[in-house]
Amino acid sequence: MIKYNIDETKTDEDVLTAAGWAAWICEKEGGAKLLTHTEIEVRRKDGTAVGADIKTLYRSDVIRALGGSESDEMMGFLIRFRKEGGENQYVIAFASPDGKESGSYPVDFRTVNMLSRQENRHYEGAADMLKHVSRQLIADDFQYLRQFGPRRYAGLVVRRLNSSDRIPAYEKWARKNDVRPDELAKQRKTRFPYEPKISIVIPAYRTRKKYLRELLRSIQKQTYGKWQLCIADGSGDDPCVEEVMKKYTAGDSRICYRRLEKNEGISGNTNEALKMADGDYILLCDHDDVIPPNALFELVKALQDREVDIVYTDEDKISMDSSRRFDPNFKPDFNPDLLCSTNYICHLFLFSRSFYEKYGGFRQEFDGAQDHDLILRYTEKAGKICHVPKILYHWRSHYGSTADNPESKAYASENGQKAVEEHYKRLGIPARVEQGALTGTYHTVYEWGREPLISIIVPNKDHVADLKKCMDSVDSKSVYRNYEWIIVENNSTEEETFRYYESVRDRENVTVLTYKGGFNYSKINNFGVKHARGELLLLLNNDTEMIRPESLKAMADLCLREDVGIAGARLLYPDRTIQHAGVIVGFGGVAGHAFCNLSSRDPGYMGRAVVTQDYSAVTAACLMVRKEVFEAVGGLTEAYAVAFNDIDFCMKVGAYGKRIVYEPSAEFYHYESKSRGTEDTREKVERFRSEVERFESTWKDFLAKGDPCYNPNFSLTIGPFCLQQETGK
């Protein structure tokens, strides 16, 4: 069966562009579904092929929606082709890889801009589409439930709710949470104790008049009026920008315009605009985007804290005709490791003018990633960085821009990689940077030149098959070889367990200890640490299995950074869905795993499941820490016998001033607490309740403020990275 959808079509003179997705769904043995891409071709009405530029794109939202167990996720497409010989009617044809199934979508240059977006034209009318989709979804759901069970099915439901691509849901949220007219009126009357001048700096290059006018009007509508607009125009002999600017400069003295003799590129043009700025702070903006009327007000509100050097905000995208808002980027507070993995800050970005004067402007050798380079340089020097968690920038989504199609600017990724490497050089950190799992993301490989001893501490009670699998996986796969095993025996009863202990005791890097008290995860690990010789400690559950050979090295390399206290790993269930990819403190009341039950192939919200970043906590099922840091914070708090000991430990390390970093290239299977059992007695339930109360009391202030590695616009109850639907707070 072939399913497809044309998300959007547009024409620009004689060129038609279509974006969408297409999937071939094939039933495999055992009832599993294989989803893969289709062959795509553009044809004239008579069936002859047309030369078209066809790019395939990553579309994880399609996989989430269709629910396949196996998939090729390059199901998105971007098609461009030119009208030939006055012919207006064409067909986009889809075919299964084996050529046995096909589908087609007609397009007509004369009417393409009137086609409604998000409409499934391959169904015979809306009623047929609804009937077909409903029947198919019900059948798919039953198949998924039967194949994977209720836990995985619940995860599927959460992922559907979680999808950032559900445009109508976000637009509904945006309408509910956008600033109201009465609030705007109140803002216009507000007088701040500190009212700095904001210079908005824009490089222009052959900007379409309607987009430029829309941008200028959005700036003039700001409720905070102490601003200056500086536009440097590199359009050459194209008068489009100048014609618009003549009107606006004549009517508003705050608008400054300069036509450049030649185009200097985005960095050079922006630097020319920076020379015009005389404000206290500089605000960067692109030449065809839009800012909401409260943007400057919220920035100046943040600047009332005079220690703030830099402010950034959340953002979303708008369609070419400004009719649709989508793809919101709700960001965490300042997250240095995430910034080294991708330029998550982007817009709006405001900084003190003194930074420009001291550290220079944009560097042309980083064009395409010039903003990433500048943000890295400035944040290195900043005292206080403030994040305003509000959508204060609307990024116009061009098909050919990095906003909509990162693959269209590969050079931007290459220069971003170079910018991050330069960042490490300035900090004196020996590292090289590689391209990441997604376009526009980066992976850091540290080159410390040493491998300190890692003490791997594994509590164990029977379940010797799990323990053996855990040890064998590390011993056979790990590229990092300088480690010792410390097995902490705790009340095993099976003879097989003790026979295994005897079989490994003679190995020089294995120590078997006996802890005779009742089960207390914190006490057992603290006991093991006392006998550890390593500079680094790896707390590891016995029900884990190493997947990637570089896992220990990746975690150790992070822990050798002075600013890092803890490195956490990416843990998968046996069915290769995510068990752990960082912890959100406050989710579900105390803490919850990010991206739990998501496919290991799904990058997650804004790619955060697959990139290195800072979190407030990670699970101790696989947690590495420097021994000196472990001892400095007093180890694990022994009042937490079973639950939240790892979260509390991470919180203590964070309070000690060290970062907790999630490293997805360190990857293990986790068979999840097989050896402990469930909370199935009154005693266990009471113990769990007391640990919840203890955590909430100890970290009351943190929970009240919210996890800085999350975003307050996200729910703490529905699912990780799901929008709060009632309010934006």
Secondary structure as GFF3:
##gff-version 3
##sequence-region A 1 729
A	DSSP	beta_strand	2	12	.	.	.	ID=ss1
A	DSSP	beta_strand	15	27	.	.	.	ID=ss2
A	DSSP	three_ten_helix	29	31	.	.	.	ID=ss3
A	DSSP	beta_strand	33	36	.	.	.	ID=ss4
A	DSSP	beta_strand	39	44	.	.	.	ID=ss5
A	DSSP	beta_strand	52	57	.	.	.	ID=ss6
A	DSSP	alpha_helix	60	66	.	.	.	ID=ss7
A	DSSP	beta_strand	70	71	.	.	.	ID=ss8
A	DSSP	beta_strand	76	82	.	.	.	ID=ss9
A	DSSP	beta_strand	89	95	.	.	.	ID=ss10
A	DSSP	beta_strand	102	108	.	.	.	ID=ss11
A	DSSP	three_ten_helix	112	114	.	.	.	ID=ss12
A	DSSP	alpha_helix	125	162	.	.	.	ID=ss13
A	DSSP	alpha_helix	167	177	.	.	.	ID=ss14
A	DSSP	alpha_helix	181	189	.	.	.	ID=ss15
A	DSSP	beta_strand	198	204	.	.	.	ID=ss16
A	DSSP	alpha_helix	209	220	.	.	.	ID=ss17
A	DSSP	beta_strand	227	233	.	.	.	ID=ss18
A	DSSP	alpha_helix	240	251	.	.	.	ID=ss19
A	DSSP	beta_strand	255	259	.	.	.	ID=ss20
A	DSSP	alpha_helix	265	276	.	.	.	ID=ss21
A	DSSP	beta_strand	281	284	.	.	.	ID=ss22
A	DSSP	alpha_helix	295	302	.	.	.	ID=ss23
A	DSSP	beta_strand	308	318	.	.	.	ID=ss24
A	DSSP	beta_strand	325	329	.	.	.	ID=ss25
A	DSSP	alpha_helix	336	341	.	.	.	ID=ss26
A	DSSP	beta_strand	349	352	.	.	.	ID=ss27
A	DSSP	alpha_helix	353	359	.	.	.	ID=ss28
A	DSSP	three_ten_helix	364	366	.	.	.	ID=ss29
A	DSSP	alpha_helix	370	381	.	.	.	ID=ss30
A	DSSP	beta_strand	384	396	.	.	.	ID=ss31
A	DSSP	three_ten_helix	406	409	.	.	.	ID=ss32
A	DSSP	alpha_helix	410	427	.	.	.	ID=ss33
A	DSSP	beta_strand	431	435	.	.	.	ID=ss34
A	DSSP	beta_strand	442	446	.	.	.	ID=ss35
A	DSSP	beta_strand	454	460	.	.	.	ID=ss36
A	DSSP	alpha_helix	464	477	.	.	.	ID=ss37
A	DSSP	beta_strand	483	489	.	.	.	ID=ss38
A	DSSP	alpha_helix	495	505	.	.	.	ID=ss39
A	DSSP	beta_strand	510	514	.	.	.	ID=ss40
A	DSSP	alpha_helix	521	530	.	.	.	ID=ss41
A	DSSP	beta_strand	536	540	.	.	.	ID=ss42
A	DSSP	beta_strand	544	546	.	.	.	ID=ss43
A	DSSP	alpha_helix	551	559	.	.	.	ID=ss44
A	DSSP	beta_strand	564	572	.	.	.	ID=ss45
A	DSSP	beta_strand	578	580	.	.	.	ID=ss46
A	DSSP	beta_strand	583	585	.	.	.	ID=ss47
A	DSSP	three_ten_helix	587	589	.	.	.	ID=ss48
A	DSSP	beta_strand	591	593	.	.	.	ID=ss49
A	DSSP	three_ten_helix	605	607	.	.	.	ID=ss50
A	DSSP	beta_strand	613	615	.	.	.	ID=ss51
A	DSSP	beta_strand	622	626	.	.	.	ID=ss52
A	DSSP	alpha_helix	627	632	.	.	.	ID=ss53
A	DSSP	alpha_helix	645	655	.	.	.	ID=ss54
A	DSSP	beta_strand	659	670	.	.	.	ID=ss55
A	DSSP	alpha_helix	682	698	.	.	.	ID=ss56
A	DSSP	alpha_helix	700	705	.	.	.	ID=ss57
###
